[in-house]
Amino acid sequence: MNLGPTELIILLVIVLLLFGVGRVSRIGGELGSAVANFRKGLDQGAREAAASSEEAAAEKKAEEA
């Protein structure tokens, strides 16, 4: 299902009519902060995984010595 520019504009107009400009902008702001928090969580998880991997490698190296 491909949406062209005309369909997107019509969809946007319908959403604005149903919810109003104020509510749509608030929902957009909440969606933006949710995406930012999701990215922050992904970065934190990646850092923790890297640290855990480094610790495991250091322990294995210490066991071999």
FENJOTA-V785296 format. One line per field, one symbol per residue. ss: DSSP state (H for helix, E for strand, C for the rest). phi: phi as a letter, one per 40 degrees, with the letter a starting at -180 (. if undefined). psi: psi as a letter, one per 40 degrees, with the letter a starting at -180 (. if undefined). A space follows every 10 residues. Layout:
# FENJOTA-V785296
ss = ???
phi = ???
psi = ???
This chain:
# FENJOTA-V785296
ss = CCCCHHHHHH HHHHHHHHHC HHHHHHHHHH HHHHHHHHHH HHHHHHHHHH HHHHHHHHHH HHHHC
phi = .cbccccccc ccccccccbg cccccccccc cccccccccc cccccccccc cccccccccc ccccc
psi = hhhidddddd dddddddddi dddddddddd dddddddddd dddddddddd dddddddddd dddd.
